[in-house]
C-alpha cells in the first residue's frame, strides 16, 4: 500500500509541475473560431452571402489554454465583422485582420478565409400561394367528390427581395393520385421557390374526397336564351331538356335539375328562325356527357310585335 501511495503522490506532483509549466510556456496553434456578424440594420439581411461558419486562425498563448481549446472544445474566441457602416444593395469584400478577433490569446495570422464576400439586402415578407403538385391519375372508375386542395392555401415566405422569382409560388411534394381512396387528409412537404427563402411552415394538409363514378340523366333542365339585344325578344323550343352527366355516385344522387342549366347564345342574330346549339352550365364536379336535344329552335323578333311565341326566359 505504501508503494502505491508513493506512486500516486509522484503522479500528482508530476501533473502539478506539468500544469505549471504548460501555463507559463508559450506556444502557437491553428484553431477555428466561430464567425459572428453585428451591426446589421433592422429590416436587412445577409442571407445568400457565402459566409463560413468559422475562420481558421493562428493563436499564440499558453500551452495549457491552447490544449483546452483543442481537446476540451473550449472556444478560444470569435471573429466579429461589423456591418453598421456598410451600404446595402451591392456586394463588397471584407478583409479579415487580427483586429477582428476577440480572444484572450494573441492572434498572429488569419489563415482561411482571409476575405469575405458579403451583400446586404432588404428583407421582405410575402404570402405566396401553395401550388399542389400531383403525379399519376385516379384509379379507373373513380372521380373526385372533393378535388384535392392544400390547407393553408398560402404561406408566409421571408428573405432577400432579389431571390423572389416572378409569379413566385410554393410547391408541394408530389401527391400520388393513384393511391387516393375515400375521403381524408395527407401531409405533404413544402418546397421553397429558392433555397435562400424561409417559409413560416414546412408542411401542409391536403384535403380530398374520392368515390366511384356513375352516370345519370337529369330530366327537365331549364333552357335560357343569353345575349338578347335591346329591342328584340327570343323564343326557344324546347324550353326543358334532358342532360346526361358523369360524376361521383354520392353526389349524383342529390343532383337536381335546378343545379343545371342550358344556355343558348342569341346575341347578334337578326329577326327570324334559327337552329342553335346549347351549352350546359353544371357544377365543376360533374362531366357533361350528352344533351337531348342538342340543338334548339330559336325565333328572334322585335319586342312587342307578338311575332315570337313560346318565349323562354332570357338574359
PyMOL commands that set and color helices and strands:
alter all, ss='L'
color gray80, all
select helices_A, chain A and resi 2-24+63-71+98-100+161-163+177-179+249-252+257-259
alter helices_A, ss='H'
color red, helices_A
select strands_A, chain A and resi 26-38+44-45+54-62+77-82+92-95+101-103+106-112+115-118+121-131+134-135+142-151+154-160+170-172+175-176+183-191+198-199+203-226+232-237+240-248+261-265+272-277+279-281+287-292+295-302
alter strands_A, ss='S'
color yellow, strands_A
deselect
rebuild
show_as cartoon
